[in-house]
Structure formats: structure tokens, C-alpha cells
Amino acid sequence: MEKRDYLYEYLVYFWKKKWLIVGIPLAAALLAYGLSIVSSSGYEGSAKFYTSEMISDYLTDPELLQKEYGGKYDDKVQVDVLGQYKVEFSVSGEEKASVEKVLNEASAEYFQSLEDEAEIIKSGTEEKRARNQELLETAEKSYEVMSERLQNDSENLDSEQMAIMSDAIAKLDKQIGLYTDTVLGTEKDLNFYEEPDILSQTVSKEDSNSKANALVGFIMGLFLTLLGLMLAKYLQEARKARIDD
């Protein structure tokens, strides 16, 4: 009696039914995706901010932000710090208009705080630059005057006076270097300072996990299709065997 290759027979059988194996899982995935979209009745809004460098911790502290904005908007606003210099506001609700209203108000208020803080930082840096620029100019004038006097009146100065003036000139030279470095540093800070920005702000249908549900639907459809085909093959073989007997 010839030995049957059941694996080969099943592979051939499945190949003949390949359209069912592909079609049914795809139909199940599309059905799951569609039902997920239809069943999603709510809306969710999201606003992402680039905070830049801040002085006040409360503008980047998730607990403080949640306490302030969550309390102000009846816990409709969820605040998350996504990483360095990135903050996200999230709002969800059944009506799109109400979600947009809360998100717009909270976002505008927070962004205004970021801009106010940025202005304080820039103003403080500019004041520091101007103050050191003034000190630099004064030190340079004093250095020029004292150097010229030391050079021109050296014959009229005794050794103690010359030592005092030389020491004063050396100190002025050091101060000029420090003031110059500070002025250049503050100018660099101002030139490279990045303003706060709203990276994105959107309101859309609430995420219904449609993609995940579609994947689950496909897998379940494939499993049930293969199971059904195996059962059909088994029944077919059983009927054939009964007829042969």
C-alpha cells in the first residue's frame, strides 16, 4: 500500500483555496477597521510646544503644569513633558467645538507664558551685555590714559609710582579681557537663542485603535479560515473513506 503524504496534500489543498485564505482575513481586517472608526464618537486635540530654555521650572514641570491647567479647565487638559524643551497639551471630549475651545484657550495662555519668559531671558541677557559693554569701554579708556601716561611721564615717576601704575594697568588689562568675553558670550546667547514655538496643534477623531483592531481582525480571520479549511478537508477525507469502505 502506497504511503500518503498528508502534508503535501494539505499544502496543495490550501493552495487551491488561496483566495479564501487571503480574502477572508482581509475582509475581517477591513470590517474591524471600519467598525472601530464608526464606533469612535469622541474627539481629541493635541498641542505640542517647543519651550526653549526657561528660567521658571513651572513652565516645564509636568506636575505643576497639570495642577495649574488641569485645575483651571476642570481636568479636561492633560499635560505631558515629552522631553527636553517639549511639552504637550491633550484635550478629549464628545464635541469637536468644545475640544477646540479648551485646547485653544489653554494653548494660548501657556504659549503667552513661554513668550513672556523668553522676553525676560532676552531682556536680562541684553542688559548684561550693555552693562559689560559700558564697563569695557570705561576700562579701555582708563587703560589707554594710564598706558599713555606711563609711557610719556615715566621720567617724572619714581619707582613706587611706576609699580603702582603698572599693577593698575595689568588689572585693567585683565578686566578688559573678562568684559570682552562676557560681551561676546551674551551676544552669542542672543544670536543663537531659539524662540518658543507651537510645533503642532490639531483636533481629530478620537483614536479608536483602528489599526490594532484591523491587525487582530486579520489574524483572527486567518486563524479561523485555516481552521475551517482543515475541518473541511478532514470531513472530505472522512466521507471519501466511508464511500471507499
Buried (B, 14 or more C-beta within 10 A) or exposed (E): EEEEEEEEEBEEBBEEBEEBBEEBBBBBBBBBBBBBEEEBEBBBBBBBBBBBBBEEEEBBBEEBBBEBBBEBBEEBBBBBBEEEBBBBBBBBBEEBEBBBBBBBBBBEEBBEBBEEBBEEBBEEBBEBBEBBBEBBEBBBEBBEEBBEBBEEEEEEBEEEEEEEBEEBBEEBEEBBEEBBEBBEBBBEBBEEEEEBBBEEBEBEEBEBEBEEBBBBBBEBBBEEBBEEBEEEBEEEBEEEEEEEE
